[in-house]
Amino acid sequence: MKNRLKVLRAEQGFTQAQLADLLNVSRQTINAIETGKFDPSLPLAFKAARLFNLPIESIFEDEV
């Protein structure tokens, strides 16, 4: 799954650790999502969307 998490995180000035704390996950989870090694759960995707005040579809994109 493609995502814009790294770009959005950088725009907000968050480190991976800070974003992880805000989303209640580990820094390693953020890294894995940003590098495409892990797809977030639906609840985590919703949390990220709320944090960045964006629709899920503008952060995460399914690779068909």
Secondary structure, DSSP 8 states (H G I E B T S, - for coil): -EE-HHHHHHHHT--HHHHHHHHTS-HHHHHHHHTTS----HHHHHHHHHHHTS-HHHHEE---
